[in-house]
Amino acid sequence: MNTLDLGLIGISRTSALIDKNATIVWWCYPYFDSDPLCCKLLQPQGEAAEAGLIDVQFDGARLVDQQYERNSAILVSRFQDEAGNAIEITDFAPRFYLHGRMFSPSMLVRIIRRTAGRPRIALRVRPTVEYGRQRAETRCGAHHITYVGSSQAMRLTTDASVSAITHEKPFFLQDTVTLLMGPDETVDGSPREIGRSFHEMTQQYWHRWVRNLAVPFEWQDVVIRAAITLKLNAFDDSGAIIAAVTTSIPEAQHSGRNWDYRYCWLRDAYFVVNALNRLGATGTMERYLEYILNIIADTREEPLQPVYGIRREAALDEISIPHLAGYRGMGPVRVGNLAYYQIQNDVFGAAVMASTHAFFDHRLERPAGPRMFNDLERLGEEAVRNYNVPDAGIWELRGSKRVHTFSSIMCWAACDRLSSIARQLKMPERAEYWGAHASEIHRVICESAWNEELGSFVSTFGGSRLDASLLLMAEFQFLDPKDPRFIGTVRAIEKHLRRGEFLLRYDEEDDFGLPETAFLVCTQWWILALAQIGEKDRARELFELVLAKRNHLGLLSEDVAPDSGELWGNFPQTYSMVGLIQCAARLSISWDEAY
């Protein structure tokens, strides 16, 4: 049975998921949003039912351990059989500096090494095309096999027997076998030497990248793994940041809440950029700023969408895929996401807040200035016009529109940050202009979204329901953490949305019924809020419970079932990994306190 006990490898262009059998069960090639060559995770049917995977057959063997090489995105799986025969499988995507620029082709490298005895293995390479409709066509050369896909051909270059791979015949592993899987081009050198050198240089790249992170004293390994995961979800080519590498992992069993997350939500990207900035990894922000500024230029005559494609595509039309049964057979499998046409008024604040840091950080190669400020002011004007206009809200309700408090707060944040930026740029008139708008929006929210009977802010103007996004009111500096209204909101959310030790997003019925699973980042927002109101010990206890829900490699999906603790939803989820960084930074003792 499929589970989310998966490891992620990638190169900020394409990513693959590998299970505990060292089977590559998900690999969109050559890009995040491409047709998956490996789709076993979503159970292909028909003639491709046994395909959509790349694995190593080692009969009678058991997994000894599976872990990342220290401070890297290189995954190592070790297996041994009852006779003591053993192998080690190293999987990674090459990423390193070469000739003064980043070398990161859409390639996976698999190195299979004999570590004991005389293991006999078989290699199965079974890519599919057109989202699992059929197996890829194969063309063989002397030392390679080309698999012809719907978007681009993938070449497997290897020092193993080509016929042993095409016929899946077992053979004795004498030393090592290397598989180079990527562009349909001739490689320059032997697979073994290329694999060895790529491994060494990729390891060095990740060690250097991690060494420059400003991590908290406690939970360092948690933060490092989360940061690497976020880095892998940022598209080098355009600066876009995807929400997850998968599509259609349901939020709960048979819920129908199956969505494609291989796109860039402006809101999610803000949280990623903010988290990586706190760690000193500013490169992702600089690339994302290029992405968001180009989108602003693209949409001068159009409203800003909540989500775009990784190449700034505006239309993400949604279709269902009949050839895939879905995760554990729980379809539908969707490609595309209709959220692109929704009205979500928080996007103005998300875009401005993601850009704000660039006006204040002197380390940046190209600090932001008046020209970027002028671009962002357009978004501020949209925020002023739309802060009290009904929308689909942060949770993307498909069947109704209301004035959502979170959207209004984000519109306030757009104006508030523009005022701060104007002061930094020594533009007092613009600072006063945006400050006045922020004050007016703040006043309206406090009057319209406060529910005296509940003693809490509520999710919609004049409403009586709560949602977990209200926990960010202090995080975004809309309220002081000690404000009784914020404390009352935290208490009310605990009362209404808590399930065990986790929080639901909301507890009202939506287009798919009542939510069943807890959204992990909401629990992390609760932890942040508890720390802000002075309940740090309690927050630390809850954080440890969240940490216990990570899979064996330190990764989280979108949701958790409060009763069983099982992970659900798309994987790995950037929101959840961001929350790990935020909570660790907020709760850790300082380096000075540690000695």
N, C-alpha and C positions, 0 to 999 in steps of 0.2 A: 504494500500500500504506500502511495506517495505521502510524504510528509514534508515539512519545511525545514528539516534537518539538512540544509544545503549550504554549500560554500560558494562564495562569489569570487570570480577572477575577471579581470578586464583591463582595458587601457583607455578609459574615457572616450570610447568610440563604439566599442562593442563589449558585451559582457556575457559570461556563461555561468550557469549554475550546475554544481556537481554534488551528487548525493553521497551517502555513506558507502556505497559500493564503488565509488570513484567513477560513476556513470555521468557523463555530461547529458543532462536531461533538458536543458534549455540553453539555446544559443541563437540569438538573432544576429544574422550575418548579412552584410558587413557592418551594419549600424544598429543602434539600440532599437530602432523602430522597423527594422527589416523583417522579412519573412524568416521565421526560425528554421535553421537547418536541423536543430535538435528541439523537438517539441514533446518529448515523452512525458514531461511534467503534466501536459494537458491531454494525454491519452489519445493519440491518433487512432482512427478506426479504419475498417475496410482493408484495402491492400497494403496500407502502410501501418497496420496495427502493431507490428513488431519492430517498427522503425522509429526514426526520430531520436536516435541516441548514438553515443560513442562510448564504448566501454572496454574493459579488459576482463575476459573470462578466466578465472583461476579457481578451478573446481575444488571444493572442500575447504576453501580458505575462509578465514574470518578477519574482520577488521581489527587490527591491533590498536591503531590510533589514527586520527586525522586531525591535523592542525596546520595553521599557517606558520611558515617560517617567520621568525621573530621580526616584528615591525615591517611587514611586507604584505603584498597581495599574492604571494606564492603559496599554493596549497599543496600539502604533502599527505598522502594516504598510504598507510602501511598494512600489508596483509600477510598472513601466515597460515599454512595448512597443518594438519595433525602430524605430518611427517617432518615438520620443521622447515619445509621449503618456504621462502619468504621473498616478497617483492616490495618495492617502494615506488609509488607513482607521484611524480611532481608535475603539477599543472600551473601554468601562468600565461599571461599575455605580455609580450616583450614591450618594455617602456624604458627608454634611457636616452641620454643626450649623445648624438653622433654628428660629427662635423658641424658643431655649433647650433644644432637644432634638435627638437624632440623627434626621436624615432619611435613611432608607435603604430605600426601597421595593424590592420584588422586581422590579427593572427593569434592563434592559440598554440602553445607548445606543450607537448606531453612527453615526459621522459620516464620510461619504465626501467627500473634497475633491479637486478637480482641482488638480494642482500644475504641470502642463505640457501644452502641446498641446491636442488636442481628443479626449479619450478617450471611447470609446463602451462603455457597460457595460450589464449586465442584472442585476437583483436576483432572487435565488431565496430565497423564504421558504417552507419546507416542513416545518412541525412535524408530529410524529406524536403519537398517543395510545395509551394502554395498552401501554407499553413496545414501541413499534414495530409494533403490530398493524395500524394503519391510519393514513392521513393525517388530520390534524385537519380538522374541518368549518370552512368559512370563511363569514364574513358581512361584507359590505362597506358602508362608509359613504362620505361625501364625501371625507374625508381620513384614513380609518382602515380597517383590516381586523381583525376579531376572529376569533381561532382558538380554537375551543371544545375544551378539553382535558378529560381525565378527572377532574382534581382542581380545576382553575380555568381560566377563559378568559383568554387572553392577547391584549391589544390592541396592534396595531402602528399607531402614529400617525406620519405622515410628511408631508414636503413634496414627496415624489416622486409621480409619477402612480400612483394606485391601480391603474388598469388595466394599467399597465406591470409592476407587481409581480404581480398575479394571473395575467397572461398571459405573464410573464417575457420581455417584449419589450425588446430593446436600445434605449438612448437615449443621446444625447450629454450628458455631464456638463458643464454650463456653469460651475458654481461649487461648491456643496456640496449634498449630500442628507443629511438626518438621519432616522434611524429610532429611535423611542422604543418599546421593547418591554416591556410590563409589565401592570399591573392593567387590567381592562376598565373604565376610567373616562375621562371627558373630561379632557384636559389643558388647563391654563389658560395659553394663549399659543401662539405659533407654534413648531413643532418646532425650527426653526433657533435661535431665541433661547433656548428651553429647553435644547437640547443644548449651546449655547455656555456658558450660565451654569452648568449642571450640571457641565460639564467643568472650568470654572475653579474652582468651589467644591470639587469633589472633589479636584482637584490640591492646593488649599490645605490641605484636611483631611489628606491623606497627608503633605504636607511638614511640617505641624505634628507629626503623630504620630511621624514618623521623627526629627525634631529632638530629641525627648525621649528617644530611645533612648541608652543608655550602651554604645556599641559599642567593641570592641577596636580598637587602632590598625591592625593588619593585617587584611586581608580584610574591610574595611568593607562593600563592595558585596555580598559574599556573605552577610554577616550581615543586612544590611538586607532583601535579597530574601527570605531565609528567614523573618525576623520578619514581614514583610508577608504571606507565604504562610500562616503559622500564624494570624495575626490573621483572615485570610479564612476559616479553617476553624473558627472559634469562633462558635457560634450565639448571636447577640445576645439572642434571645427568652428562652432558658432558661439560658444559660451552658455548655451542652454543647460538647464539642470533638470534631469528627469525625476519623476516622483518615485519610480521603482522600475526594475528591469523586466517585470512580468506584466502580463495581462490576465485578467479574469480568474485570479485566485479569489474565491468567494469570501466575503467578510464573515460569513457564518454558514453552517451546513445548509445546503439546499435553499439558500436565501434569495438567489437571483441577483444579489448585489455583486455582480461580476463586472469589473471595469478595466479598461486599458489604461495603465499608468505610465506608458513609455513616452510621455510628453512633458512639457515644461509648464507647470502651474506657477504663475507669478508669485502667488502667496507662499507656496512651498519653497520656491527658490529664495525668497527673502530669508526664511528661517535658516536655510543652508548657508547662505552667504554670511549671515549674522554669526552663526556658530563657528564657521571657519575663520572669520575675522578675529574672533575672540582668541583663537589659537595661534594667530599670526600668519595663517595661510591666506594671504591676500590675493594671490594669483587668480583664484576662482572668482573672486569679486570683480577683478578687473576685466576678465573675460565676460562675465555675466553683464557688466555695465554696457559693454559693446552690444550685447544681444538686446538688452532692454531699450537702449537708445535707438537702435535700428528699428525695433518694433514701434517705438513712439513715432519715428519718421514714417514708417510704413502706414500708420493708421491715422494720419492727420485728419482725414475726412471720415473716419470710422470710429466707433466706440472701442475702447480698450477691452480686449477679451480676457477672461480669467486664465486661459490656457492656450498655448500655441505648440506647433510642432517644433522639432529640434532644429529645423532650418528656417524657422519663423513662419511655417505654413499656418494660414489662418483657418482653413476648413479641415476639420478632422472628422469627416462623416463616419458614422458608426454602422458597422455591419456585423452580423453573426456568422461564425464559421461552422459549417455543418460537418467538416471532416474531423473535428476534435471534440471528444466527449466532455472534456473539461477536467479540472483537478478532481481526482477521485470520481470522475464521471458526473460532476456537478456543473453542468453547463448553465447558460450558454457561454461560449467563448466569443468575446467581442474584440473587434479591431476598430480603432477610432474612438472618439469620445465626444458625445453631444454636449458636454459641458462648454464646449467652445462657443456655442451661440447663447449661452445663458447670460443674464445680467447679474454680475456680482460686484457690487460697488466697493468692496474692500480692495480691489485691484489697484486703485489709485494710491492708496496708502502703502500697499506692498511694494509698488515700483519706486515710490519716493524714499521709503525707509531703506530699501536695498541699496539705494544710491547715496544716502546721506554720509556714510562712513568715508566715501571718497573725497569729500570736501574737507575732512579734518585730519586724515592720515598722511603725515609728511613722508612716509616711507615709499609711497606709491610712485611708480615711474612717471605716470601722467596724472597728477592730481586734478580733480574736477575744478572747474572755474565757472565764470559767468555764462558761458555758452550752454553748458550742461544745465545750469540753473534755469535758464530760459526755457529749455525743453521740459524740465520738470514742472515749471509753473503752469504749463498747459494742463497737466494732470491735476494740479491743485485747483484750477478753475473747474474741472470736471467734478472733483470732490465736493466743492462748494455747491454745485448744482444738484448733486445726487445723494448727499448724505442722508436725506430724509425721503428718498424715493424707494418704493418696494423693489426687492430683488430676490434672488434664489438663496442668498446667504452663503456662509462659509461651507455649509454641509451640502450645498448644491441640490436643494430640494427641487425635484422636477415637476411637481404638480401644483405648486403654489408660490405666490410672491407676497412678501411682507416687508416692512421696514425692520431690518435686522440690526440689533444693537451693535454687534461686532463690526458690521459693514460701516456703520456710522462712526464708530470709534476709529476705524482705519482712515476714514475721510478726515476726521479730526487730526489724526497723526500726520497725514499728508500736509495739512496746513501748519501744524506745529513744527514739523521738521523743516519745512520751507522757511519759516520764520528764523529758525536757528541757523540755517545755511546762509540766509541773507545777512544775518549779523556777522557770521564768519567772513563773508565777502565784503563786509563794510558797506552794506546797502541798507541804511536805516529805514528808508521809506518803505521798501519791500518787506523788511522785517516787521514793521508796524502793520502793514496791510495784511500779511498772513497771520500775524498774531491776533488781530481783531477777528478774522474769520474763525480761527481756532477757538477763541473764547466764546463766540456765539454758538458754534456747533457743540461745544462742551456744555453750555447752558441748556441747550435743547435736549441733549441726551440725558442729562441729569434730571430734567423735568419729565421726559417722555418714557424713559426706560426704567424708572425706579418704581417698584411695587411696594407700597407701604405695608400692605398686609403680610407679604412674605419677608419684609425687611431686607430686600435684595434687589439688585438690578435683574432684569429679565431679558429673555432673548430677543423679544420684539417690542417695538413701541406700543405701550398700552396693553401688553400681554400679561400672561400669568405663568408662563413656562420658562424653564431654565435650560441653558446649554453651556457646555464646558468652556467655550471660547471666552466667556466672561471672566475666567480666571486670569486672563492676560491683561486685565485693566491696569494693574500695577506694573506689570512687566513693560507695558508700552508707555508708562508714566502718565496715564490718564488720571489715575488716582494715586495718592500716597498710600503705601502699604498699611499704614496705621489708621487710615481713614475708616471709621466705623462702618461706613457703607460697603467698603471692600471686604472687611472682615465678615459682615453679615452675608454678603454674596458667597463667600467661600463656604460658610456654614450651611447656607441653603443648598448649594450645589452638592455638598457632601450628603445632605439629608435625602435629596431627591434622585441623584444620579449615581450614587455609590452602589456597586454590586461587589460584595466581598471587599477586597482591597483595591479595586479598580473602578474607574469611572466610565459610564456611557457618555457618548457625545450629547445625547438628549434622550428624553424618555417619552416622547410623543410619537404617535403613529405617523409614518410617512408613506410614500408611494409603495413601499414593500412591506408594510406592517411595522411592528415594534422592533427596534434594534435588539439584537440578542447578545452581541459581543461588545467588549469594552475596547474603545479606541486607545491604543497605548499612549499616544502623545497627550491625550487628555489627562491621564493619570500623572504623566510627567509635569503637565502644567499645574496640576493640583499640588505636586511636590514642591514646585517652585513657589507657589503661592503660600504654602505652609511655612516655608523657610522665610519668606518675606514678612509674614505676620508674627514671627518669633517662635515658631514651633519646629525648630531645626532638628531636634532629636526624633520627633515623629516623622519628619520628612525623610530623614536618613533611613529609618526603618522601612518606610514605604519604597524608597529607592532600592533597597536590597531585594525587596520582593519583585520589583520590575526586573532587576538584573538576573534574578533566578529564572525568568521566562525567556531569556536569550537562548538561542540554540547552542549546540556544543562548540560552535565557532564564534560565538559572541554577536550574532546577528538577530535582528528583530523584524517581524513583518508589521502589518498595519494594526491588527486586532489580536485580542486574546479572549478566549472563552473563560469567563470568571469561575465557572465550576470546575472544568478540567484543566485549565491552564494551557490549553493547546493554542498554538499560533494559527491565525487565519489572516486572509487578506494578502494583497500584493507584497512582493518580497524582493530584496530587503527594502523596507520603506524609509525614505529619507527623513520624513517627519519623526519617526521613532528613533532613528540614529542621532538626529539633531537633539532630541530630548535627553538622550544619554549624556551628551556633551554639556548641555545646559545644566542638568542636575548635578553632575560631577563638579563642574566649576562653581556652582552656587554652594554646594554642601561641603566641599573638601576643606580641611584645615589648610592654612597657608604654608608655604615652604619654610617661612621663618618659624612657625609653630612646631614644625616637624623635628627640629634638631634640639 
